[in-house]
Amino acid sequence: MEILYKNLKPEHFEKDKKEDNSKQKIKNWFKDKYNLTFLGILLLAIAIRIYYFILTAHQPLWWDESDYLAYAKNLANIGGDWIVTAQHNSLYPFIIAGLFLLGLGEPAVKFFIQIIPSILSVWLVYAICNEIYNDKRIGLIASFLMAIFWVVLFNSMRFHIDIPGLFLGLLAIYVFWQGYENKKKIFGKINSNLA
């Protein structure tokens, strides 16, 4: 037994301490009633979005959605000869075309481009409110409203720049507030000077 302890280096013990510390942080996070409430709100947001995604995954597209997708398919050489209109000329069709080139179909592209940013927007609203205010209840109310707000749900199910734009806008606010205003490391890793 002594031979085993002699061969162990201090790094082995530090790694175990880090793992124990991480497990303890997770346990402490679940003990907080506000965190559990937020987890429930996030699960509700996911359930609502998945439900409507299943309902609308193969529905016919509206004209403005078709404008984005027809141009994206043209860029990806999938078919058609469409030039995007001036109202919808953005980076969005190029991103969709890139996903089409990876072999994803329309429902999968909608899931990655619309549904995931919509879910992450609920989390960002909660995180922004927690950064700005010292009361987690404000974050819970705001994230709950974001989870069930019909305009967000409606636009999450359509090929539009609204939800990705909302997500990127909220991300910019979060990065600004955490890095510039509070002088904290952004996401706990990035230097606050880069905010």
Secondary structure, DSSP 8 states (H G I E B T S, - for coil): -HHHHHH--HHHHHHHHHHHHHHHHHHHHHH-HHHHHHHHHHHHHHHHHHHHHHHHTT----HHHHHHHHHHHHHTTSS------GGG-SSHHHHHHHHHHTT--HHHHHIIIIIHHHHHHHHHHHHHHHHH-S-HHHHHHHHHHHHH-HHHHHHHTSS-SHHHHHHHHHHHHHHIIIIIIS---BTTTB-GGG-
